[in-house]
């Protein structure tokens, strides 16, 4: 989608220095992805164990064998 943006020159210059990305389109794309990632993580953190009825997901490893004493708690 084509869009015309009014960008703060100082913010663009600082972002270019920090990321090494000189193309403004790539810079805005990277910034949007970072914003989405940050907000997604923030929303996930806000859930913070608020789903008490949620079943535990299956484990990838089978239960440990009790015959191996070094694995006992």
mmJSON file of the N, C-alpha and C atoms, coordinates in Angstrom:
{"data_MODEL":{"atom_site":{
"group_PDB":["ATOM","ATOM","ATOM","ATOM","ATOM","ATOM","ATOM","ATOM","ATOM","ATOM","ATOM","ATOM","ATOM","ATOM","ATOM","ATOM","ATOM","ATOM","ATOM","ATOM","ATOM","ATOM","ATOM","ATOM","ATOM","ATOM","ATOM","ATOM","ATOM","ATOM","ATOM","ATOM","ATOM","ATOM","ATOM","ATOM","ATOM","ATOM","ATOM","ATOM","ATOM","ATOM","ATOM","ATOM","ATOM","ATOM","ATOM","ATOM","ATOM","ATOM","ATOM","ATOM","ATOM","ATOM","ATOM","ATOM","ATOM","ATOM","ATOM","ATOM","ATOM","ATOM","ATOM","ATOM","ATOM","ATOM","ATOM","ATOM","ATOM","ATOM","ATOM","ATOM","ATOM","ATOM","ATOM","ATOM","ATOM","ATOM","ATOM","ATOM","ATOM","ATOM","ATOM","ATOM","ATOM","ATOM","ATOM","ATOM","ATOM","ATOM","ATOM","ATOM","ATOM","ATOM","ATOM","ATOM","ATOM","ATOM","ATOM","ATOM","ATOM","ATOM","ATOM","ATOM","ATOM","ATOM","ATOM","ATOM","ATOM","ATOM","ATOM","ATOM","ATOM","ATOM","ATOM","ATOM","ATOM","ATOM","ATOM","ATOM","ATOM","ATOM","ATOM","ATOM","ATOM","ATOM","ATOM","ATOM","ATOM","ATOM","ATOM","ATOM","ATOM","ATOM","ATOM","ATOM","ATOM","ATOM","ATOM","ATOM","ATOM","ATOM","ATOM","ATOM","ATOM","ATOM","ATOM","ATOM","ATOM","ATOM","ATOM","ATOM","ATOM","ATOM","ATOM","ATOM","ATOM","ATOM","ATOM","ATOM","ATOM","ATOM","ATOM","ATOM","ATOM","ATOM","ATOM","ATOM","ATOM","ATOM","ATOM","ATOM","ATOM","ATOM","ATOM","ATOM","ATOM","ATOM","ATOM","ATOM","ATOM","ATOM","ATOM","ATOM","ATOM","ATOM","ATOM","ATOM","ATOM","ATOM","ATOM","ATOM","ATOM","ATOM","ATOM","ATOM","ATOM","ATOM","ATOM","ATOM","ATOM","ATOM","ATOM","ATOM","ATOM","ATOM","ATOM","ATOM","ATOM","ATOM","ATOM","ATOM","ATOM","ATOM","ATOM","ATOM","ATOM","ATOM","ATOM"],
"id":[1,2,3,4,5,6,7,8,9,10,11,12,13,14,15,16,17,18,19,20,21,22,23,24,25,26,27,28,29,30,31,32,33,34,35,36,37,38,39,40,41,42,43,44,45,46,47,48,49,50,51,52,53,54,55,56,57,58,59,60,61,62,63,64,65,66,67,68,69,70,71,72,73,74,75,76,77,78,79,80,81,82,83,84,85,86,87,88,89,90,91,92,93,94,95,96,97,98,99,100,101,102,103,104,105,106,107,108,109,110,111,112,113,114,115,116,117,118,119,120,121,122,123,124,125,126,127,128,129,130,131,132,133,134,135,136,137,138,139,140,141,142,143,144,145,146,147,148,149,150,151,152,153,154,155,156,157,158,159,160,161,162,163,164,165,166,167,168,169,170,171,172,173,174,175,176,177,178,179,180,181,182,183,184,185,186,187,188,189,190,191,192,193,194,195,196,197,198,199,200,201,202,203,204,205,206,207,208,209,210,211,212,213,214,215,216,217,218,219],
"type_symbol":["N","C","C","N","C","C","N","C","C","N","C","C","N","C","C","N","C","C","N","C","C","N","C","C","N","C","C","N","C","C","N","C","C","N","C","C","N","C","C","N","C","C","N","C","C","N","C","C","N","C","C","N","C","C","N","C","C","N","C","C","N","C","C","N","C","C","N","C","C","N","C","C","N","C","C","N","C","C","N","C","C","N","C","C","N","C","C","N","C","C","N","C","C","N","C","C","N","C","C","N","C","C","N","C","C","N","C","C","N","C","C","N","C","C","N","C","C","N","C","C","N","C","C","N","C","C","N","C","C","N","C","C","N","C","C","N","C","C","N","C","C","N","C","C","N","C","C","N","C","C","N","C","C","N","C","C","N","C","C","N","C","C","N","C","C","N","C","C","N","C","C","N","C","C","N","C","C","N","C","C","N","C","C","N","C","C","N","C","C","N","C","C","N","C","C","N","C","C","N","C","C","N","C","C","N","C","C","N","C","C","N","C","C","N","C","C","N","C","C"],
"label_atom_id":["N","CA","C","N","CA","C","N","CA","C","N","CA","C","N","CA","C","N","CA","C","N","CA","C","N","CA","C","N","CA","C","N","CA","C","N","CA","C","N","CA","C","N","CA","C","N","CA","C","N","CA","C","N","CA","C","N","CA","C","N","CA","C","N","CA","C","N","CA","C","N","CA","C","N","CA","C","N","CA","C","N","CA","C","N","CA","C","N","CA","C","N","CA","C","N","CA","C","N","CA","C","N","CA","C","N","CA","C","N","CA","C","N","CA","C","N","CA","C","N","CA","C","N","CA","C","N","CA","C","N","CA","C","N","CA","C","N","CA","C","N","CA","C","N","CA","C","N","CA","C","N","CA","C","N","CA","C","N","CA","C","N","CA","C","N","CA","C","N","CA","C","N","CA","C","N","CA","C","N","CA","C","N","CA","C","N","CA","C","N","CA","C","N","CA","C","N","CA","C","N","CA","C","N","CA","C","N","CA","C","N","CA","C","N","CA","C","N","CA","C","N","CA","C","N","CA","C","N","CA","C","N","CA","C","N","CA","C","N","CA","C","N","CA","C","N","CA","C","N","CA","C","N","CA","C"],
"label_alt_id":[null,null,null,null,null,null,null,null,null,null,null,null,null,null,null,null,null,null,null,null,null,null,null,null,null,null,null,null,null,null,null,null,null,null,null,null,null,null,null,null,null,null,null,null,null,null,null,null,null,null,null,null,null,null,null,null,null,null,null,null,null,null,null,null,null,null,null,null,null,null,null,null,null,null,null,null,null,null,null,null,null,null,null,null,null,null,null,null,null,null,null,null,null,null,null,null,null,null,null,null,null,null,null,null,null,null,null,null,null,null,null,null,null,null,null,null,null,null,null,null,null,null,null,null,null,null,null,null,null,null,null,null,null,null,null,null,null,null,null,null,null,null,null,null,null,null,null,null,null,null,null,null,null,null,null,null,null,null,null,null,null,null,null,null,null,null,null,null,null,null,null,null,null,null,null,null,null,null,null,null,null,null,null,null,null,null,null,null,null,null,null,null,null,null,null,null,null,null,null,null,null,null,null,null,null,null,null,null,null,null,null,null,null,null,null,null,null,null,null],
"label_comp_id":["UNK","UNK","UNK","UNK","UNK","UNK","UNK","UNK","UNK","UNK","UNK","UNK","UNK","UNK","UNK","UNK","UNK","UNK","UNK","UNK","UNK","UNK","UNK","UNK","UNK","UNK","UNK","UNK","UNK","UNK","UNK","UNK","UNK","UNK","UNK","UNK","UNK","UNK","UNK","UNK","UNK","UNK","UNK","UNK","UNK","UNK","UNK","UNK","UNK","UNK","UNK","UNK","UNK","UNK","UNK","UNK","UNK","UNK","UNK","UNK","UNK","UNK","UNK","UNK","UNK","UNK","UNK","UNK","UNK","UNK","UNK","UNK","UNK","UNK","UNK","UNK","UNK","UNK","UNK","UNK","UNK","UNK","UNK","UNK","UNK","UNK","UNK","UNK","UNK","UNK","UNK","UNK","UNK","UNK","UNK","UNK","UNK","UNK","UNK","UNK","UNK","UNK","UNK","UNK","UNK","UNK","UNK","UNK","UNK","UNK","UNK","UNK","UNK","UNK","UNK","UNK","UNK","UNK","UNK","UNK","UNK","UNK","UNK","UNK","UNK","UNK","UNK","UNK","UNK","UNK","UNK","UNK","UNK","UNK","UNK","UNK","UNK","UNK","UNK","UNK","UNK","UNK","UNK","UNK","UNK","UNK","UNK","UNK","UNK","UNK","UNK","UNK","UNK","UNK","UNK","UNK","UNK","UNK","UNK","UNK","UNK","UNK","UNK","UNK","UNK","UNK","UNK","UNK","UNK","UNK","UNK","UNK","UNK","UNK","UNK","UNK","UNK","UNK","UNK","UNK","UNK","UNK","UNK","UNK","UNK","UNK","UNK","UNK","UNK","UNK","UNK","UNK","UNK","UNK","UNK","UNK","UNK","UNK","UNK","UNK","UNK","UNK","UNK","UNK","UNK","UNK","UNK","UNK","UNK","UNK","UNK","UNK","UNK","UNK","UNK","UNK","UNK","UNK","UNK"],
"label_asym_id":["A","A","A","A","A","A","A","A","A","A","A","A","A","A","A","A","A","A","A","A","A","A","A","A","A","A","A","A","A","A","A","A","A","A","A","A","A","A","A","A","A","A","A","A","A","A","A","A","A","A","A","A","A","A","A","A","A","A","A","A","A","A","A","A","A","A","A","A","A","A","A","A","A","A","A","A","A","A","A","A","A","A","A","A","A","A","A","A","A","A","A","A","A","A","A","A","A","A","A","A","A","A","A","A","A","A","A","A","A","A","A","A","A","A","A","A","A","A","A","A","A","A","A","A","A","A","A","A","A","A","A","A","A","A","A","A","A","A","A","A","A","A","A","A","A","A","A","A","A","A","A","A","A","A","A","A","A","A","A","A","A","A","A","A","A","A","A","A","A","A","A","A","A","A","A","A","A","A","A","A","A","A","A","A","A","A","A","A","A","A","A","A","A","A","A","A","A","A","A","A","A","A","A","A","A","A","A","A","A","A","A","A","A","A","A","A","A","A","A"],
"label_entity_id":["1","1","1","1","1","1","1","1","1","1","1","1","1","1","1","1","1","1","1","1","1","1","1","1","1","1","1","1","1","1","1","1","1","1","1","1","1","1","1","1","1","1","1","1","1","1","1","1","1","1","1","1","1","1","1","1","1","1","1","1","1","1","1","1","1","1","1","1","1","1","1","1","1","1","1","1","1","1","1","1","1","1","1","1","1","1","1","1","1","1","1","1","1","1","1","1","1","1","1","1","1","1","1","1","1","1","1","1","1","1","1","1","1","1","1","1","1","1","1","1","1","1","1","1","1","1","1","1","1","1","1","1","1","1","1","1","1","1","1","1","1","1","1","1","1","1","1","1","1","1","1","1","1","1","1","1","1","1","1","1","1","1","1","1","1","1","1","1","1","1","1","1","1","1","1","1","1","1","1","1","1","1","1","1","1","1","1","1","1","1","1","1","1","1","1","1","1","1","1","1","1","1","1","1","1","1","1","1","1","1","1","1","1","1","1","1","1","1","1"],
"label_seq_id":[1,1,1,2,2,2,3,3,3,4,4,4,5,5,5,6,6,6,7,7,7,8,8,8,9,9,9,10,10,10,11,11,11,12,12,12,13,13,13,14,14,14,15,15,15,16,16,16,17,17,17,18,18,18,19,19,19,20,20,20,21,21,21,22,22,22,23,23,23,24,24,24,25,25,25,26,26,26,27,27,27,28,28,28,29,29,29,30,30,30,31,31,31,32,32,32,33,33,33,34,34,34,35,35,35,36,36,36,37,37,37,38,38,38,39,39,39,40,40,40,41,41,41,42,42,42,43,43,43,44,44,44,45,45,45,46,46,46,47,47,47,48,48,48,49,49,49,50,50,50,51,51,51,52,52,52,53,53,53,54,54,54,55,55,55,56,56,56,57,57,57,58,58,58,59,59,59,60,60,60,61,61,61,62,62,62,63,63,63,64,64,64,65,65,65,66,66,66,67,67,67,68,68,68,69,69,69,70,70,70,71,71,71,72,72,72,73,73,73],
"pdbx_PDB_ins_code":[null,null,null,null,null,null,null,null,null,null,null,null,null,null,null,null,null,null,null,null,null,null,null,null,null,null,null,null,null,null,null,null,null,null,null,null,null,null,null,null,null,null,null,null,null,null,null,null,null,null,null,null,null,null,null,null,null,null,null,null,null,null,null,null,null,null,null,null,null,null,null,null,null,null,null,null,null,null,null,null,null,null,null,null,null,null,null,null,null,null,null,null,null,null,null,null,null,null,null,null,null,null,null,null,null,null,null,null,null,null,null,null,null,null,null,null,null,null,null,null,null,null,null,null,null,null,null,null,null,null,null,null,null,null,null,null,null,null,null,null,null,null,null,null,null,null,null,null,null,null,null,null,null,null,null,null,null,null,null,null,null,null,null,null,null,null,null,null,null,null,null,null,null,null,null,null,null,null,null,null,null,null,null,null,null,null,null,null,null,null,null,null,null,null,null,null,null,null,null,null,null,null,null,null,null,null,null,null,null,null,null,null,null,null,null,null,null,null,null],
"Cartn_x":[0.836,0.0,0.896,0.6,1.364,0.735,1.591,1.133,2.153,1.674,2.557,2.624,3.836,4.037,4.852,4.543,5.367,6.181,7.476,8.345,9.262,9.511,10.441,11.858,12.537,13.871,14.865,14.798,15.73,15.477,14.194,13.875,14.338,14.122,14.551,16.067,16.772,18.239,18.755,18.158,18.583,18.296,17.128,16.781,17.721,18.076,19.007,20.376,20.839,22.14,22.109,21.052,20.972,20.804,20.049,19.768,20.677,21.254,22.047,21.176,19.877,18.932,18.752,19.191,19.138,17.872,17.289,16.082,14.89,14.176,13.088,11.945,11.628,10.56,10.917,12.146,12.594,12.626,13.002,13.066,11.672,10.688,9.315,8.775,9.061,8.615,9.196,10.491,11.161,10.58,10.29,9.711,8.322,7.52,6.179,6.25,7.165,7.322,7.758,8.675,9.137,7.992,7.176,6.03,5.033,4.745,3.813,4.358,5.64,6.262,6.199,6.515,6.499,5.098,4.12,2.747,2.177,2.532,2.083,2.647,3.912,4.543,3.916,3.617,2.994,1.618,0.842,-0.495,-0.414,0.536,0.715,1.117,2.004,2.443,1.291,0.404,-0.74,-1.675,-1.716,-2.552,-2.055,-0.742,-0.066,-0.753,-1.099,-1.687,-3.151,-3.871,-5.272,-6.211,-5.695,-6.514,-6.422,-7.055,-6.888,-7.435,-8.405,-8.996,-8.275,-7.21,-6.47,-5.72,-5.873,-5.166,-3.7,-2.835,-1.395,-1.132,-0.265,0.048,0.845,0.768,1.53,3.03,3.774,5.226,5.846,6.993,7.693,8.5,8.969,9.772,8.88,9.161,8.4,8.79,7.957,8.32,9.664,10.404,11.722,11.588,12.575,12.631,13.171,12.422,12.837,14.077,14.496,15.689,16.97,16.854,18.04,18.111,18.871,18.874,19.322,20.144,20.626,19.517,18.394,17.292,16.247,16.372,15.397,15.597,14.491,14.552,14.934],
"Cartn_y":[-1.154,0.0,1.236,2.148,3.396,4.405,5.079,6.07,7.192,8.399,9.542,9.818,9.92,10.134,11.391,12.068,13.187,12.652,12.444,11.85,12.899,12.772,13.658,13.332,14.311,14.095,13.565,14.107,13.662,12.208,11.817,10.425,9.469,9.862,9.028,8.883,9.981,9.936,9.063,9.192,8.373,6.896,6.592,5.202,4.636,5.441,4.992,4.692,5.548,5.31,4.033,3.853,2.706,1.379,1.389,0.134,-0.104,0.957,0.808,0.719,0.876,0.823,2.234,2.465,3.81,4.057,3.016,3.179,3.425,4.511,4.891,3.879,3.299,2.294,1.098,0.62,-0.516,-0.135,1.096,1.579,1.605,2.12,2.162,0.745,-0.135,-1.53,-2.187,-1.988,-2.553,-1.969,-0.679,-0.03,-0.577,-0.789,-1.345,-2.761,-3.553,-4.923,-4.903,-4.01,-3.902,-3.458,-2.536,-2.069,-3.199,-3.96,-5.087,-6.129,-6.434,-7.416,-6.944,-5.68,-5.133,-5.147,-4.71,-4.666,-6.063,-7.002,-8.388,-8.965,-8.713,-9.197,-8.534,-7.259,-6.536,-7.113,-7.386,-7.954,-9.357,-10.139,-11.487,-11.425,-10.511,-10.37,-9.919,-9.09,-8.634,-9.78,-10.822,-11.977,-12.635,-12.699,-13.141,-14.193,-15.314,-16.399,-16.175,-15.447,-15.162,-16.202,-17.336,-18.394,-19.63,-19.616,-20.709,-22.05,-22.058,-23.316,-23.895,-23.253,-23.712,-24.997,-26.007,-27.278,-27.105,-27.778,-27.711,-28.339,-27.733,-28.31,-29.597,-30.496,-31.746,-31.475,-32.277,-32.147,-32.853,-32.362,-32.975,-34.183,-34.164,-35.275,-36.229,-37.51,-38.459,-38.284,-38.763,-38.66,-39.324,-38.797,-39.356,-40.724,-41.533,-42.884,-42.79,-43.303,-43.22,-44.042,-44.898,-45.711,-44.903,-43.658,-42.815,-41.838,-42.184,-41.387,-39.945,-39.668,-38.296,-37.353,-37.915,-37.081,-36.858,-37.525,-37.367,-36.023,-35.462,-34.158,-34.312],
"Cartn_z":[0.0,0.0,0.0,-0.853,-0.902,0.042,0.798,1.764,1.829,1.98,2.175,3.669,4.184,5.615,5.857,6.941,7.399,8.571,8.351,9.366,9.967,11.245,11.944,11.462,10.874,10.308,11.341,12.557,13.604,14.001,14.1,14.439,13.342,12.097,10.97,10.981,11.169,11.18,12.32,13.499,14.641,14.379,13.836,13.525,12.464,11.48,10.444,11.039,11.934,12.576,13.414,14.179,15.083,14.349,13.249,12.54,11.348,10.817,9.602,8.359,8.515,7.398,6.859,5.641,5.076,4.258,3.699,2.889,3.812,3.603,4.503,4.503,3.357,3.308,4.174,4.066,4.878,6.353,6.638,8.015,8.649,7.919,8.43,8.6,7.65,7.742,8.992,9.228,10.399,11.689,11.672,12.853,13.155,12.124,12.33,12.885,12.354,12.877,14.341,14.687,16.077,16.987,16.522,17.299,17.527,16.48,16.595,17.562,17.461,18.356,19.809,20.044,21.408,22.001,21.217,21.719,21.927,21.063,21.24,22.528,22.798,24.032,25.249,25.157,26.27,26.585,25.548,25.758,26.339,25.867,26.401,27.869,28.211,29.602,30.5,29.975,30.765,31.121,30.301,30.621,31.9,32.07,33.278,34.11,33.529,34.302,34.621,33.787,34.055,33.459,33.055,32.468,33.357,34.547,35.507,35.029,34.121,33.651,32.441,32.017,30.85,31.173,30.319,30.518,30.144,30.878,30.588,29.224,28.42,27.108,27.28,26.312,26.426,26.406,27.137,27.198,26.006,25.574,24.446,24.88,26.125,26.628,27.412,27.32,28.142,29.606,30.54,31.962,32.222,33.216,33.526,34.168,33.976,34.532,35.958,36.947,38.351,38.656,37.723,37.975,37.794,37.369,37.188,38.355,39.407,40.639,40.455,39.465,39.29,38.819,38.379,37.927,39.015,40.146,41.231,41.919,42.341,43.03,44.484],
"occupancy":[1.0,1.0,1.0,1.0,1.0,1.0,1.0,1.0,1.0,1.0,1.0,1.0,1.0,1.0,1.0,1.0,1.0,1.0,1.0,1.0,1.0,1.0,1.0,1.0,1.0,1.0,1.0,1.0,1.0,1.0,1.0,1.0,1.0,1.0,1.0,1.0,1.0,1.0,1.0,1.0,1.0,1.0,1.0,1.0,1.0,1.0,1.0,1.0,1.0,1.0,1.0,1.0,1.0,1.0,1.0,1.0,1.0,1.0,1.0,1.0,1.0,1.0,1.0,1.0,1.0,1.0,1.0,1.0,1.0,1.0,1.0,1.0,1.0,1.0,1.0,1.0,1.0,1.0,1.0,1.0,1.0,1.0,1.0,1.0,1.0,1.0,1.0,1.0,1.0,1.0,1.0,1.0,1.0,1.0,1.0,1.0,1.0,1.0,1.0,1.0,1.0,1.0,1.0,1.0,1.0,1.0,1.0,1.0,1.0,1.0,1.0,1.0,1.0,1.0,1.0,1.0,1.0,1.0,1.0,1.0,1.0,1.0,1.0,1.0,1.0,1.0,1.0,1.0,1.0,1.0,1.0,1.0,1.0,1.0,1.0,1.0,1.0,1.0,1.0,1.0,1.0,1.0,1.0,1.0,1.0,1.0,1.0,1.0,1.0,1.0,1.0,1.0,1.0,1.0,1.0,1.0,1.0,1.0,1.0,1.0,1.0,1.0,1.0,1.0,1.0,1.0,1.0,1.0,1.0,1.0,1.0,1.0,1.0,1.0,1.0,1.0,1.0,1.0,1.0,1.0,1.0,1.0,1.0,1.0,1.0,1.0,1.0,1.0,1.0,1.0,1.0,1.0,1.0,1.0,1.0,1.0,1.0,1.0,1.0,1.0,1.0,1.0,1.0,1.0,1.0,1.0,1.0,1.0,1.0,1.0,1.0,1.0,1.0,1.0,1.0,1.0,1.0,1.0,1.0],
"B_iso_or_equiv":[0.0,0.0,0.0,0.0,0.0,0.0,0.0,0.0,0.0,0.0,0.0,0.0,0.0,0.0,0.0,0.0,0.0,0.0,0.0,0.0,0.0,0.0,0.0,0.0,0.0,0.0,0.0,0.0,0.0,0.0,0.0,0.0,0.0,0.0,0.0,0.0,0.0,0.0,0.0,0.0,0.0,0.0,0.0,0.0,0.0,0.0,0.0,0.0,0.0,0.0,0.0,0.0,0.0,0.0,0.0,0.0,0.0,0.0,0.0,0.0,0.0,0.0,0.0,0.0,0.0,0.0,0.0,0.0,0.0,0.0,0.0,0.0,0.0,0.0,0.0,0.0,0.0,0.0,0.0,0.0,0.0,0.0,0.0,0.0,0.0,0.0,0.0,0.0,0.0,0.0,0.0,0.0,0.0,0.0,0.0,0.0,0.0,0.0,0.0,0.0,0.0,0.0,0.0,0.0,0.0,0.0,0.0,0.0,0.0,0.0,0.0,0.0,0.0,0.0,0.0,0.0,0.0,0.0,0.0,0.0,0.0,0.0,0.0,0.0,0.0,0.0,0.0,0.0,0.0,0.0,0.0,0.0,0.0,0.0,0.0,0.0,0.0,0.0,0.0,0.0,0.0,0.0,0.0,0.0,0.0,0.0,0.0,0.0,0.0,0.0,0.0,0.0,0.0,0.0,0.0,0.0,0.0,0.0,0.0,0.0,0.0,0.0,0.0,0.0,0.0,0.0,0.0,0.0,0.0,0.0,0.0,0.0,0.0,0.0,0.0,0.0,0.0,0.0,0.0,0.0,0.0,0.0,0.0,0.0,0.0,0.0,0.0,0.0,0.0,0.0,0.0,0.0,0.0,0.0,0.0,0.0,0.0,0.0,0.0,0.0,0.0,0.0,0.0,0.0,0.0,0.0,0.0,0.0,0.0,0.0,0.0,0.0,0.0,0.0,0.0,0.0,0.0,0.0,0.0],
"pdbx_formal_charge":[null,null,null,null,null,null,null,null,null,null,null,null,null,null,null,null,null,null,null,null,null,null,null,null,null,null,null,null,null,null,null,null,null,null,null,null,null,null,null,null,null,null,null,null,null,null,null,null,null,null,null,null,null,null,null,null,null,null,null,null,null,null,null,null,null,null,null,null,null,null,null,null,null,null,null,null,null,null,null,null,null,null,null,null,null,null,null,null,null,null,null,null,null,null,null,null,null,null,null,null,null,null,null,null,null,null,null,null,null,null,null,null,null,null,null,null,null,null,null,null,null,null,null,null,null,null,null,null,null,null,null,null,null,null,null,null,null,null,null,null,null,null,null,null,null,null,null,null,null,null,null,null,null,null,null,null,null,null,null,null,null,null,null,null,null,null,null,null,null,null,null,null,null,null,null,null,null,null,null,null,null,null,null,null,null,null,null,null,null,null,null,null,null,null,null,null,null,null,null,null,null,null,null,null,null,null,null,null,null,null,null,null,null,null,null,null,null,null,null],
"auth_seq_id":[1,1,1,2,2,2,3,3,3,4,4,4,5,5,5,6,6,6,7,7,7,8,8,8,9,9,9,10,10,10,11,11,11,12,12,12,13,13,13,14,14,14,15,15,15,16,16,16,17,17,17,18,18,18,19,19,19,20,20,20,21,21,21,22,22,22,23,23,23,24,24,24,25,25,25,26,26,26,27,27,27,28,28,28,29,29,29,30,30,30,31,31,31,32,32,32,33,33,33,34,34,34,35,35,35,36,36,36,37,37,37,38,38,38,39,39,39,40,40,40,41,41,41,42,42,42,43,43,43,44,44,44,45,45,45,46,46,46,47,47,47,48,48,48,49,49,49,50,50,50,51,51,51,52,52,52,53,53,53,54,54,54,55,55,55,56,56,56,57,57,57,58,58,58,59,59,59,60,60,60,61,61,61,62,62,62,63,63,63,64,64,64,65,65,65,66,66,66,67,67,67,68,68,68,69,69,69,70,70,70,71,71,71,72,72,72,73,73,73],
"auth_comp_id":["UNK","UNK","UNK","UNK","UNK","UNK","UNK","UNK","UNK","UNK","UNK","UNK","UNK","UNK","UNK","UNK","UNK","UNK","UNK","UNK","UNK","UNK","UNK","UNK","UNK","UNK","UNK","UNK","UNK","UNK","UNK","UNK","UNK","UNK","UNK","UNK","UNK","UNK","UNK","UNK","UNK","UNK","UNK","UNK","UNK","UNK","UNK","UNK","UNK","UNK","UNK","UNK","UNK","UNK","UNK","UNK","UNK","UNK","UNK","UNK","UNK","UNK","UNK","UNK","UNK","UNK","UNK","UNK","UNK","UNK","UNK","UNK","UNK","UNK","UNK","UNK","UNK","UNK","UNK","UNK","UNK","UNK","UNK","UNK","UNK","UNK","UNK","UNK","UNK","UNK","UNK","UNK","UNK","UNK","UNK","UNK","UNK","UNK","UNK","UNK","UNK","UNK","UNK","UNK","UNK","UNK","UNK","UNK","UNK","UNK","UNK","UNK","UNK","UNK","UNK","UNK","UNK","UNK","UNK","UNK","UNK","UNK","UNK","UNK","UNK","UNK","UNK","UNK","UNK","UNK","UNK","UNK","UNK","UNK","UNK","UNK","UNK","UNK","UNK","UNK","UNK","UNK","UNK","UNK","UNK","UNK","UNK","UNK","UNK","UNK","UNK","UNK","UNK","UNK","UNK","UNK","UNK","UNK","UNK","UNK","UNK","UNK","UNK","UNK","UNK","UNK","UNK","UNK","UNK","UNK","UNK","UNK","UNK","UNK","UNK","UNK","UNK","UNK","UNK","UNK","UNK","UNK","UNK","UNK","UNK","UNK","UNK","UNK","UNK","UNK","UNK","UNK","UNK","UNK","UNK","UNK","UNK","UNK","UNK","UNK","UNK","UNK","UNK","UNK","UNK","UNK","UNK","UNK","UNK","UNK","UNK","UNK","UNK","UNK","UNK","UNK","UNK","UNK","UNK"],
"auth_asym_id":["A","A","A","A","A","A","A","A","A","A","A","A","A","A","A","A","A","A","A","A","A","A","A","A","A","A","A","A","A","A","A","A","A","A","A","A","A","A","A","A","A","A","A","A","A","A","A","A","A","A","A","A","A","A","A","A","A","A","A","A","A","A","A","A","A","A","A","A","A","A","A","A","A","A","A","A","A","A","A","A","A","A","A","A","A","A","A","A","A","A","A","A","A","A","A","A","A","A","A","A","A","A","A","A","A","A","A","A","A","A","A","A","A","A","A","A","A","A","A","A","A","A","A","A","A","A","A","A","A","A","A","A","A","A","A","A","A","A","A","A","A","A","A","A","A","A","A","A","A","A","A","A","A","A","A","A","A","A","A","A","A","A","A","A","A","A","A","A","A","A","A","A","A","A","A","A","A","A","A","A","A","A","A","A","A","A","A","A","A","A","A","A","A","A","A","A","A","A","A","A","A","A","A","A","A","A","A","A","A","A","A","A","A","A","A","A","A","A","A"],
"auth_atom_id":["N","CA","C","N","CA","C","N","CA","C","N","CA","C","N","CA","C","N","CA","C","N","CA","C","N","CA","C","N","CA","C","N","CA","C","N","CA","C","N","CA","C","N","CA","C","N","CA","C","N","CA","C","N","CA","C","N","CA","C","N","CA","C","N","CA","C","N","CA","C","N","CA","C","N","CA","C","N","CA","C","N","CA","C","N","CA","C","N","CA","C","N","CA","C","N","CA","C","N","CA","C","N","CA","C","N","CA","C","N","CA","C","N","CA","C","N","CA","C","N","CA","C","N","CA","C","N","CA","C","N","CA","C","N","CA","C","N","CA","C","N","CA","C","N","CA","C","N","CA","C","N","CA","C","N","CA","C","N","CA","C","N","CA","C","N","CA","C","N","CA","C","N","CA","C","N","CA","C","N","CA","C","N","CA","C","N","CA","C","N","CA","C","N","CA","C","N","CA","C","N","CA","C","N","CA","C","N","CA","C","N","CA","C","N","CA","C","N","CA","C","N","CA","C","N","CA","C","N","CA","C","N","CA","C","N","CA","C","N","CA","C","N","CA","C","N","CA","C","N","CA","C","N","CA","C"],
"pdbx_PDB_model_num":[1,1,1,1,1,1,1,1,1,1,1,1,1,1,1,1,1,1,1,1,1,1,1,1,1,1,1,1,1,1,1,1,1,1,1,1,1,1,1,1,1,1,1,1,1,1,1,1,1,1,1,1,1,1,1,1,1,1,1,1,1,1,1,1,1,1,1,1,1,1,1,1,1,1,1,1,1,1,1,1,1,1,1,1,1,1,1,1,1,1,1,1,1,1,1,1,1,1,1,1,1,1,1,1,1,1,1,1,1,1,1,1,1,1,1,1,1,1,1,1,1,1,1,1,1,1,1,1,1,1,1,1,1,1,1,1,1,1,1,1,1,1,1,1,1,1,1,1,1,1,1,1,1,1,1,1,1,1,1,1,1,1,1,1,1,1,1,1,1,1,1,1,1,1,1,1,1,1,1,1,1,1,1,1,1,1,1,1,1,1,1,1,1,1,1,1,1,1,1,1,1,1,1,1,1,1,1,1,1,1,1,1,1,1,1,1,1,1,1]
}}}
